[in-house]
Amino acid sequence: MIDSSIAYNYRSDKWGRGSLKIHSAFEYVTPGITYDNVGAQYASYDAIPAVSYDSGFFVASEKRAAVFNTAHVVQTLDGPSVSSSFETWDIGADGVYSFISRFRPRFNTAPDSGSAINSWRENLGDPFSSGANLAASGA
């Protein structure tokens, strides 16, 4: 079982780390839903998942990152995030203190809400100390 990953975002030209328990990752090619075949896959229009009309759900042969989860169910990795977090790296140099007075996260789609917890440590390898949980403004 896989429980962590790294990913490259070609738009931002950066690497990221994720934690998700899965059995296998693969590229999923969407079958696409049309008015002609919707009745064969869903009993009614109300049974169709609530997705936007420009979603890949309706586009045939669109490639999506996907996984088999621990329940052996295929899941695509392109839906909305219900809860997520990120952690910055250690910054600064040995022998001096470094401080960040502000930061501004950037999102492809802004979340409904957010918060930030400032953390610090004096030496690499020491446990982190945490400060107040601050609500993100403009989230």
Secondary structure per residue as TSV (DSSP state, phi and psi in degrees):
chain	resnum	aa	ss	phi	psi
A	1	M	-	360.0	139.0
A	2	I	B	-95.1	135.5
A	3	D	-	-126.4	0.2
A	4	S	-	-153.5	161.6
A	5	S	E	-151.9	164.0
A	6	I	E	-122.9	149.6
A	7	A	E	-141.5	148.6
A	8	Y	E	-108.0	127.1
A	9	N	E	-99.1	107.0
A	10	Y	T	-68.4	-24.6
A	11	R	T	-69.9	-42.5
A	12	S	T	-94.6	-8.3
A	13	D	T	59.7	42.0
A	14	K	E	-136.3	158.5
A	15	W	E	-99.0	151.6
A	16	G	E	-140.0	164.5
A	17	R	E	-120.9	142.2
A	18	G	E	-133.5	158.7
A	19	S	-	-130.9	113.8
A	20	L	-	-155.4	126.4
A	21	K	-	-81.0	117.8
A	22	I	E	-139.7	167.0
A	23	H	E	-96.4	-35.7
A	24	S	E	-159.4	145.5
A	25	A	E	-111.4	146.2
A	26	F	E	-160.4	174.0
A	27	E	E	-97.9	121.7
A	28	Y	E	-99.1	131.8
A	29	V	E	-103.5	118.2
A	30	T	-	-69.0	139.7
A	31	P	-	-78.4	-25.9
A	32	G	-	79.5	144.3
A	33	I	-	-116.5	131.9
A	34	T	-	-124.8	168.9
A	35	Y	T	-61.8	-29.8
A	36	D	T	-70.2	-35.6
A	37	N	T	-109.5	2.8
A	38	V	H	-63.4	-34.9
A	39	G	H	-67.5	-27.3
A	40	A	H	-76.4	-20.9
A	41	Q	H	-107.4	-24.8
A	42	Y	-	-134.9	141.8
A	43	A	S	-70.4	-29.2
A	44	S	S	-153.2	168.1
A	45	Y	G	-65.1	-29.6
A	46	D	G	-66.2	-23.0
A	47	A	G	-81.3	-12.6
A	48	I	S	-69.1	136.4
A	49	P	-	-56.9	148.5
A	50	A	-	-77.6	88.1
A	51	V	-	-126.3	156.9
A	52	S	-	-70.9	156.4
A	53	Y	T	-66.9	-22.7
A	54	D	T	-92.9	13.0
A	55	S	S	-70.4	154.6
A	56	G	G	-65.0	-13.4
A	57	F	G	-56.4	-34.7
A	58	F	G	-96.0	-8.1
A	59	V	S	-98.6	122.0
A	60	A	T	-75.4	143.7
A	61	S	T	65.0	26.3
A	62	E	-	-89.2	135.5
A	63	K	E	-88.8	134.7
A	64	R	E	-134.0	145.8
A	65	A	E	-72.2	136.2
A	66	A	E	-146.5	164.5
A	67	V	E	-140.9	157.3
A	68	F	E	-94.5	118.0
A	69	N	E	-77.8	-176.9
A	70	T	T	-68.8	-14.9
A	71	A	T	-94.4	10.4
A	72	H	S	64.5	34.5
A	73	V	-	-112.1	137.5
A	74	V	E	-73.5	131.0
A	75	Q	E	-132.9	130.7
A	76	T	E	-85.4	154.3
A	77	L	S	-105.3	45.7
A	78	D	-	-129.0	10.5
A	79	G	S	-87.5	179.8
A	80	P	-	-70.3	149.9
A	81	S	-	-85.3	131.2
A	82	V	S	-88.5	-34.9
A	83	S	S	-157.8	133.4
A	84	S	-	-150.9	168.2
A	85	S	-	-153.7	164.0
A	86	F	-	-144.8	156.7
A	87	E	-	-132.5	130.3
A	88	T	-	-78.8	177.0
A	89	W	-	-96.5	172.6
A	90	D	-	-70.0	135.2
A	91	I	-	-124.2	164.6
A	92	G	S	102.5	-170.0
A	93	A	-	-133.9	153.2
A	94	D	T	-60.3	139.6
A	95	G	T	89.0	-6.3
A	96	V	S	-134.6	153.8
A	97	Y	-	-93.7	137.6
A	98	S	-	-118.9	140.8
A	99	F	-	-130.4	145.3
A	100	I	-	-115.3	122.7
A	101	S	-	-92.3	-24.7
A	102	R	-	-151.7	153.1
A	103	F	-	-145.4	154.7
A	104	R	-	-134.4	106.9
A	105	P	-	-73.0	149.1
A	106	R	-	-114.9	141.8
A	107	F	-	-130.8	146.1
A	108	N	S	-67.5	-42.8
A	109	T	S	-128.9	118.8
A	110	A	-	-65.6	138.1
A	111	P	-	-74.0	162.6
A	112	D	S	-68.4	-33.8
A	113	S	-	-151.9	167.0
A	114	G	-	-167.3	165.9
A	115	S	E	-151.1	164.3
A	116	A	E	-135.8	140.8
A	117	I	E	-121.5	118.4
A	118	N	E	-81.2	137.8
A	119	S	E	-134.4	154.5
A	120	W	E	-153.5	163.4
A	121	R	-	-153.6	153.4
A	122	E	S	-86.0	-32.5
A	123	N	S	-133.3	144.2
A	124	L	T	-58.5	130.3
A	125	G	T	99.3	-20.0
A	126	D	S	-70.8	154.4
A	127	P	-	-69.5	153.2
A	128	F	-	-77.1	145.7
A	129	S	E	-104.4	143.7
A	130	S	E	-118.9	147.7
A	131	G	E	-102.2	-150.6
A	132	A	E	-71.9	152.1
A	133	N	E	-90.3	112.3
A	134	L	E	-105.0	135.2
A	135	A	E	-71.4	137.5
A	136	A	-	-78.9	128.0
A	137	S	T	-84.4	142.0
A	138	G	T	79.8	7.2
A	139	A	-	-76.9	360.0
